[in-house]
Amino acid sequence: MRLNSLQMVNFRQHADTRIEFDLGITGIIGPNGSGKSTILEAVAWALYGMPAARGTRDSIRFTRAGARAGVRVELDFDLGGHRYRVVRGLTSAELFLDGADAPIANSLTSVSELIRRRIGMSREEFFNTYFTGQKELSVMAAMGPSERAQFLSRVLGYERLRTAQVLVRDRRREIAAEIAGLRTGMPDPEAVARALTETRERAETVARRLEAAEARQRSCQEVLAGVAPRWDAMQRERDRLQELLAELRVGESEAAGMKRDLERIQRELTETATARAELEQLAEELTPLADIAAEFQHMEDLAREEGRRRTLTDAIHALDEDLTKLRDRRERIADAPQLEEEVTVGLEAKRGELEQAEGHLEARRTEWVRDRQEAETKRQALRAQYQDLREQRERLVAAGEEGICPTCARPLGGHFRSVLDLLDGQIETVRVDGNYYKLRIDQLEEMPDDVKALDEKRRATFGDVGALERRLAKVQLAVQEMSQVARDLAAKQSRLDGLQKELAAIPGGYDDLRHAELRLEISRLTPLDARAARLGAQIDREPQLHRERDRVMQAERELQATLGGLRARRDEIRFSEADYAALRAEHERCTQDLRIAELDAVTARGDVENARAARQAAEDAQRELAKIQQRLLTLQRDRRIHDELDRAYSDMRTDLNQTLRPEISELASAFLTELTDARYAELELDDQYNIIVLEEGVPKPVISGGEEDMANLVLRLAISQMIAERAGQAFSLLILDEIFGSLDEARRHGVIELLRRLQDRFEQVILITHIESVREGLDRVISVRYSDETGASVVEQSANGVTLDMIETTGMLEGAGAGD
């Protein structure tokens, strides 16, 4: 297998990276976290899909890519004389053969399966063959003998024999468990045979009992058939008599009701005659009721108008009072406009005085503050100058006549005393000036008297302005109130005029005493009028009562004729209760005998069915016993076969392990000889799978950490070659990830030289490392670094120190893989 090119779009930290591979030794060099191992992860992902990647689909996408940006890896490689190009995304995959335009597979599953078949290796076998990493070498070094044997068996495929043997043993245990379960649940053959005999005998017994019960049932049915016609005729005769008696009772009840109706109608006719006499007396007394009611209604209307008169009078009185108050208020605020003008003029003058006073105060206060700040600044500067001069004098005194002049930087010599006096004079001058400014600051600490006077004047003027502003506000409110008072006067006067007109239109003539008399008379006559209305309604019903009396009398005559016919038909029926009771007892006895016979027959039939079911269950148990016995024979035969398979797998694994160690030792020794320039010519695996390095044919008891890594490396290379040869592929590609580990500089270059001498076996070697010193011995270098600005990896390819191309991947590429 040979890699030609790889392109990654939005894969991990590679936004858009393309790498060209070539024969020889290619190094992928860069710091940790720059994206070196991601390149090899992309190769494995293109070949085998998601099982070969770390994390989930979401974690594969470049973090700065858009939410819908596509993820794509395109790998071009040679295998078995053909050239393949696989293009894989998160949801799609295509595989092209020998530059064809149409893919030979176009789905995730089909592409992965076809590549697996063409390479001849599963994903685990591919990684155990072409890939070797420092972590794996460290793991091998930390393994014990048994763990190392299991590791070798696993990577070489021998572990499949162990897996198969485990499956055989699991199946054997399942067979044994099933045999034990069958034997536990298998019924006793003697009990099954005994149950079958008993159920047959029981079936014959209940069949004879059923035959006798059915005979008794037929006999009872014949007896009941002879009694039933006479019983039915007797029941029909009795039912006919009952119906006639019921009709007679209903008719007699209706006749009694008609008699009561006639009595009621006669009472109502008598009451109607009495009502007519009473109504004639009431008519004379109710004659003046209409006139009284009309006069009373007129008085009611006048009473309502009188109440309205009082209400209007009260409203007019209230309006008069409001108008008087409004006129008084208008007179009090009549001079408000003139006062507003006067107060406004005075306020403007006072505001001018206040503005002038504030200007004088601010100017004088600013002058005072400026003098005080200037004095403080001068004093602070003199303090700093005084401190500097004191430090110069102390340094000069400490240095003596051999000191350096602070001005010209030359030795003082005889000028020491004059310079010292000069400094003392300057110090004294600064001290005197400082005392002056201190007194000046103390003087300026308190506000001057003229500033205080100006501030008092400003405050007094400010108070006068506030008083005038408040008076102006009151006067302005009075001016506004004048307009409102005028509007209120007009509105209330208009309202007063309307009320007076309305009062004048109210009619007079209301009499309280007459109104009361009419109310009493109406109260006395109203019940009499209601009584007369009821008596009139009662008299109006008299014709209806006469018609109803005639109808009831006619119905009574017809009902008496009907009752006579019913009594004649009743007398014709010849029915005896004694004969009916005797025949009913005979019929009930025959029915009871038949019911008992039927129950016996039903019970016998149930027993027959139960016996038949029990016999069927016994026969089923006999057949199930035969099936279980046959299944036990089959399982026992299968257990013997799995016993033989277990022994065969054990023997096969023993034979393979006996040939495994010599073959691996021979291949590893050849690599070790070339790596160490024949210093160590042989490497062996003893029967405990311990690594033994031979120096001039003698086992070396102690080896260094670098030599141990070297031994593990050649052992891993030998294992990879064995897997490739057994897969039927030429072992031309080798990928080593951070394998230098604890190797020193010489050993690192020795590994590179070994790989170079082994180019007849490994045409293409890819080294991943963060060690820059191995760059010299490589045919081609792919430098990888991480860009903080773009958040992506930057890949630079070079050969023999000459840069071929540079691709900086960014997360802001437009159109980078529009879809998966």
Secondary structure, DSSP 8 states (H G I E B T S, - for coil): -EEEEEEEEEETTEEEEEEE--SEEEEEE--TTSSHHHHHHHHHHHHH-GGGSSS-HHHHB-TTS-TT---EEEEEEEETTEEEEEEEESS-EEEEETT-SS-SB-SHHHHHHHHHHHHT--HHHHHHHHEEEHHHHHHHHH--HHHHHHHHHHHTTTHHHHHHHHHHHHHHHHHHHHHHHHHHH---HHHHHHHHHHHHHHHHHHHHHHHHHHHHHHHHHHHHHHHHHHHHHHHHHHHHHHHHHHHHHHHHHHHHHHHHHHHHHHHHHHHHHHHHHHHHHHHHHTTTHHHHHHHHHHHHHHHHHHHHHHHHHHHHHHHHHHHHHHHHHHHHTTTHHHHHHHHHHHHHHHHHHHHHHHHHHHHHHHHHHHHHHHHHHHHHHHHHHHHHHHHHHHHHHHHGGGSB-TTT-SB-GGGHHHHHHHHHHHHHHHHHHHHHHHHHHHHHHS--HHHHHHHHHHHHHHHHHHHHHHHHHHHHHHHHHHHHHHHHHHHHHHHHHHHHHHHHTS-----HHHHHHHHHHHHHHHHHHHHHHHHHHHHHTHHHHHHHHHHHHHHHHHHHHHHHHHHHHHHH----HHHHHHHHHHHHHHHHHHHHHHHHHHHHHHHHHHHHHHHHHHHHHHHHHHHHHHHHHHHHHHHHHHHHHHHHHHHHHHHHHHHHHHHHHHHHHHHHHHHTTTSS-EEEE-TT--EEEEETTEE-S---HHHHHHHHHHHHHHHHHHHHHHTT----EEEEES--TT--HHHHHHHHHHHHHTTTT-SEEEEEES-GGGGGG-SEEEEEEEETTTTEEEEEEEETTEEEEEEE--S--TTS-S--
